[in-house]
């Protein structure tokens, strides 16, 4: 990348070419009677009493939750569906039988684009960015599953595009709409445990295969099922033969499609301290990863798959004058942090999915997934103090709050608040994916030679590793020809 600006132009140009077939649908056209008005910036506002027309790209897996909660028993409309795997789409094709169905999202945007206002994107990670960019370029509001993108560069581009196209956005880290996130945020920012200098986050993921030889490495392939459009499923990823080991769900453990345990769960766990401490870009990152044994010899890692476990160590500038920098560590694959003195195992490791621990100058605070059950630990000056009330507004609805918050914001128009708009979700995703950048550069073999572990220094504004140029290849990936 010669510069961030030139890279942005190239990305948007490329996305525009991908969406060229739908360029005639620049803005949603609807009957006059459903218009709620026009905001100061020209964005159409739908009256809250009217239904939002939604298209779903991806109909299985996490999409099952997203579609159901956005549709909200008919309070809003599902008007178009898309999935590259017909097997995944059976349920919602039957429920929404009047909604046109496509395998190619570009055809959905082209042929049905005038019928909907917003798009839910629940696909494998490697297709989030091109689909979201094409939808936003048509003025569509977007809800994108976590992590927002597959690489750091894409996250920056989507963040900037959301501002350019003035659309309502939300990433699917539903914990950001939870009460616990807001309680911890208030506790940290009110100084309840003093100046925070260390944060630990951990998860029990992966619960899918990682650190094993892939079918590609073993030279294995299978016939493509009749219900699967394999070229479209591959999308931006490099060409490879079909194998059932990649789909559904198990794609998370392959670098070409997913972002591993960190990408899957980091946007849930790391979101809480990211908000509470007002973090932006880290200044450094380093990692260590688990190895696997195969065929009676140690096969340290495979280039095609994520490792079975990892520990990521990030450094952030501190916003507190009493703390020079914040140490932030992530652990997955069953690895957990060493506990400080005075803290019992049962105090911290209470949630099977994982947890988080804040260490400050006056005490410690812990929580589970999404920060649930936030607790001041019985050590330090903060012990026994009550947790403060949230400062940000709470979100209505425990079960469907995150998706319905986005739906309601879409009706209000650009500028309406969502818990995880791309202004928030983009920098968070970049931070999460910094761990994968460190891991992949650690596993790579420069000039055929294993280089080993390095502490990478990061310039967040330019999206560049400043002390090891070889690692910069993982900031932005190359798309397959035609994408």
C-alpha positions, -999 to +999 in steps of 0.1 A: +000+000+000+015+033-010-009+052+012-042+048+030-060+071+006-048+054-026-057+020-011-091+032-002-097+044-038-086+010-051-108-009-027-139+012-035-132+011-072-129-027-070-161-030-050-179-007-074-169-030-103-183-060-084-215-041-079-216-026-115-247-047-124-266-031-096-256+005-102-290+015-114-305+008-079-286+036-061-314+043-037-343+023-025-376+033-042-408+028-022-443+041-024-449+076-010-472+064+017-444+046+036-421+075+037-416+089+072-397+120+059-362+130+050-334+139+074-311+169+072-285+149+053-310+137+027-314+102+042-349+087+039-365+082+072-391+054+076-419+061+101-414+039+132-449+025+127-440+012+092-422-020+085-385-022+074-380-043+043-350-065+048-329-088+026-309-117+041-276-128+026-268-161+043-297-182+057-281-208+079-261-209+111-260-175+128-284-162+102-311-183+118-310-160+148-304-128+129-333-133+105-357-145+132-350-116+155-350-089+128-382-102+114-396-102+150-427-122+144-437-100+115-431-065+129-408-061+099-405-077+065-381-103+050-384-096+013-354-113-004-331-142+005-297-154-006-274-184+001-248-203-019-260-235-001-296-244-008-296-268+021-291-239+045-319-219+030-347-244+032-363-232+064-366-196+054-374-202+018-404-221+031-414-195+057-410-165+033-422-182+002-430-149-016-395-136-011-373-141-042-343-164-036-308-161-051-275-179-048-255-149-059-257-118-037-249-096-068-281-109-085-301-102-053-289-066-053-295-062-090-329-078-094-345-072-060-326-041-048-355-018-052-376-038-028-356-035+004-340-009+026-315-030+047-294-061+044-284-087+070-250-104+061-244-137+078-218-154+057-183-169+063-159-141+073-141-139+039-173-126+022-184-099+047-165-070+033-173-073-005-210-079+002-213-051+028-195-027+005-217-034-025-248-030-003-237+003+012-228+017-022-265+012-030-276+031+001-286+000+020-283-002+058-262-032+068-260-056+097-228-077+094-219-107+116-187-106+136-159-102+130-168-073+107-142-084+082-115-110+074-086-086+074-076-053+089-077-033+056-113-043+049-124-032+084-109+003+078-126+005+044-160-005+057-157+020+085-150+048+061-176+037+036-204+037+063-197+074+068-194+081+030-227+064+021-245+075+053-261+042+062-270+027+096-247-001+106-244-028+132-219-056+138-233-089+152-215-088+186-248-088+205-232-084+239-225-048+230-262-042+235-262-060+269-265-044+303-232-060+316-211-042+290-225-009+301-221-017+338-184-026+334-179+005+313-193+027+340-174+010+367-140+014+349-146+050+338-157+061+372-124+047+386-140+021+408-109-001+406-085+027+400-063+031+370-064-001+349-031-013+337-037-049+327-065-068+310-069-105+304-096-121+281-099-158+274-122-183+257-128-221+255-129-218+216-122-234+192-149-260+194-142-268+157-111-284+141-080-263+143-043-272+142-050-303+120-040-310+085-065-298+060-079-317+030-060-293+008-027-302+025-035-339+022-045-336-015-081-347-007-113-335-025-149-346-028-177-341-054-196-309-049-231-315-036-258-306-061-272-280-036-240-261-032-226-234-056-189-240-047-174-212-069-198-187-052-190-201-017-153-197-024-160-161-035-129-140-028-109-170-014-082-187-035-093-216-056-094-250-040-114-283-044-145-289-024-145-309+008-171-313+035-145-304+061-149-267+052-186-263+056-208-255+074-193-238+104-159-256+102-146-229+078-138-209+109-105-228+114-091-222+078-072-190+071-087-185+036-123-184+050-123-177+087-104-160+115-101-187+141-111-187+177-098-151+181-120-138+152-150-157+164-149-147+201-126-117+203-154-093+192-175-106+221-149-106+249-125-078+238-154-054+231-160-048+268-125-036+277-122-019+244-152+003+252-145+007+289-109+019+284-117+039+252-090+020+233-082+026+197-052+011+179-025-010+197+011+000+194+025-035+195+015-072+194+032-105+199+020-141+202+027-177+210+007-206+196+002-243+204+017-270+182+003-304+171+017-339+166+011-359+134+025-390+118+051-396+145+068-362+140+062-327+151+044-308+124+046-273+140+019-257+120+000-259+087-002-228+065-039-235+058-053-238+093-054-217+125-034-231+154-052-251+181-045-225+208-028-191+211-018-163+234-018-128+221-002-098+239-012-063+229+000-029+242-022+002+241-015+038+250-033+047+282-059+075+285-051+077+323-021+098+332-013+074+360-007+045+336+019+047+309+005+019+288-021-009+291-011-045+287-039-066+271-036-104+267-059-128+249-059-166+255-078-193+235-078-231+231-080-238+268-051-215+278-059-192+307-040-164+324-020-167+356-041-152+384-028-124+406-022-129+443-054-130+464-076-142+436-091-176+437-098-198+407-135-199+414-136-161+416-127-157+379-132-189+358-170-192+363-182-191+327-175-221+304-173-198+273-146-177+288-141-144+307-123-112+314-103-097+342-094-060+347-065-052+371-064-017+384-045+003+410-073-001+436-087-036+428-099-060+402-131-066+382-141-098+364-170-109+341-180-137+318-190-138+282-202-103+272-191-092+306-220-110+323-221-112+361-196-084+366-180-087+400-156-066+421-131-092+434-126-093+472-091-078+471-079-042+472-096-009+481-125-015+457-137-046+476-173-043+487-181-013+466-214-015+446-213-014+408-225+019+393-255+023+371-249+022+333-241+055+316-252+045+281-289+038+275-300+003+280-314-016+250-350-029+250-354-067+247-330-092+261-335-118+233-338-096+202-324-063+214-294-061+192-311-069+159-342-049+168-321-019+179-306-019+143-340-023+127-354+007+147-323+028+139-328+020+101-363+034+104-349+066+120-322+070+094-284+077+094-272+091+126-295+070+148-276+052+176-266+015+174-245-003+200-219-016+175-220+008+145-189+005+122-174+036+139-171+013+170-169-021+154-143-012+128-115-003+151-124-032+175-122-056+146-089-042+135-076-048+171-089-083+172-074-091+138-040-077+150-037-110+169-041-130+137-016-108+119+009-116+146+000-153+145+003-156+107+036-137+106+048-160+133+038-191+114+051-178+080+084-189+065+102-159+050+123-172+021+113-207+031+129-203+065+109-202+098+115-168+113+101-174+147+084-151+172+087-113+168+072-084+187+055-064+160+053-026+163+022-011+148+013+022+133-025+021+134-031+053+113-012+039+083-021+002+090+015-008+089+040-029+109+070-007+112+097-031+123+090-063+102+078-055+066+072-092+059+042-092+083+024-065+063+013-090+037-014-101+063-029-066+066-046-069+033-053-101+014-055-105-024-089-115-038-094-143-063-095-132-099-129-118-108-136-106-072 
